[in-house]
Amino acid sequence: MGLDDLLKGVQTVAIICNQWGDTGKGKFSDYFASQWADVTARGTGGNNAGHTVVINRKEKIFHLIPTGITNDPNGKFTVLGNGMAIDLSVLSHELDELDADGITYNNLLISKDAHVIMPYHINRDKAKHQSQKKGGIGSTGRGIGPCYTDKIARRGIVIEDLFDRDRLSRKINEIRREYSEQKIYCDEIIDLLVPFAERIKYFVRDTVSEMHRFIKDGKKILLEGAQGLLLSIEHGTYPYVTSSDCSLNGTASGVGLSAKLIDLPLGIVKFPFMTRVGAGPFPTELGGRNSESYCAEEGHIKLDELKEYGIPHQTTEGGFRYNRNDPKIVDMVNSEDEFIQGIGIRLAAEEYGSTTGRPRRTGWTDGVAAKYSVGINGTHLVLTKPDSLSGAKEFKIAYSYKKGSKITDTFSRSEEFLRNVTPQYQSYQGYGDIKGVRSYNQLPSNLRQAISDFESFTGGNVVVVSVGSDREETVVR
Ligand code: IMP
């Protein structure tokens, strides 16, 4: 079976993450956008996210425009939805990148109702001690939180405001009071924004009506999620979350659709390890609080770790290349010391942030959290990155937590709870290289056993297992 078989009779697909982001949504969004969808739409977040777009064989990291944009010349639509927070200079930079590579974007639609990230939002996000090492939540510093704060407080600037200078000026003057720690010069800000606004004016629409028209016309629609359920303002590990609802519901509502209209919601789950960037509880983290504070310190980006652990590497145009199966890395993955094991998994799976370059915290896949995610995002699951752990002698999945003398298999968002539980694991024997596997029954039996246990426990239904970053390296059940 191929990915196409999954899509029979389907009009709408959503690709959403069931963990703390960075689960590899991009591979599937890219595939569905290029091979299947007429419309690719994004409904939440802003340039706190990052995904790689391959244009003319060059890899570029985009933060706002969905991957589907490269199919614009074929008449496909790309939508930035009402639920997004848009930094106009970042958007403009992404348009420059497309121009430079001769990719047209005539069918780009930008919601008139999306919120605008203003310079004072970025200043506040950076200054508000949200940096992880100062004990904050470790935000990406892109102004996302303050922008959504203004949205909820009903004073935010939306894209439509950019085209009415008087209204914009009045609103900024009112908002100024809320930002008394900053000197806000209204005319200066407007002069900065106007050229960007003029540049995007042609693309600005009532995208909600457009989406309804697309549905009515039978267009095939792909919703590209951002971040992950455990980072959702509504369902995530509050307050260590982002400021939008990146669940299936939020993703659909962020483009003006009911989640009921999504025929195939695909919840992406990294398996059998998972990651988290930024601060906040992570019960299955290898190395526990030590790993959390280590990852928050400066000096542990990819190059630092390669040097520190003596992993041979070469400098390339796009960064650093190394053999992820280097024997030293495999030894670390199998270390008795969980802190080292966590770093080994990070190196083996190359888990460094695409937006900030930060090391991602690593731990075993948490079935308890996954069951919670299935309850909200639906039962269809896609497992990613099991190939990264092909050198591990053993792997583990958590199916319950112990708190005091009590055992529970129910997730709770509360920090107090999550910081004080000890995950209870089921161990499985490791497996070898699986990159060449293309049919489910050829996956190693211990991995299949773990998947089957995971399904029974979470109530999920694993429809795809990704065994590598290339499109072909995919097993559809
Ligand atoms: P913010 O979205 O910049 O406010 O950051 C809030 C929290 O969400 C921080 O812990 C970030 O590290 C995390 N976060 C935001 N965007 C992403 C993402 O795309 N992947 C993973 N974590 C993210």
Residues whose N, C-alpha, C, O or C-beta is under 5 A from the ligand:
A	BS01	IMP	W20 G21 D22 N48 A49 G50 I137 G138 S139 T140 G141 R142 I144 G145 Q227 L231 V241 T242 S243 V277 G278 A279
